[in-house]
Amino acid sequence: MQTVPRPNRWDTAKEYQEFVAYMSGVADVRFLRGIVELAGGALCLLALISTFAFLRPGFGAPYLFVLGFMILTSDGYVNILKSRKIRRFK
């Protein structure tokens, strides 16, 4: 069985370094997005706690805050973890 060599994605080292620099920028954006989503999740949790502490909540608002907390925090963690994985790319 003969193995076929895989072609390189980059023709020159300069193109590869440009790609690594681009991916570093992508990692920075994903990290920042993750931090913002975690902050949004924390605000949803704070809004949920304050709604129960100071008001008699209706049916919709608490569920929206819980949903926002769950979605934003999970997406934030995923973005932070992916940014770390992208940053380690060599």
Secondary structure as UniProt FT lines:
FT   HELIX           13..54
FT   HELIX           60..87
//
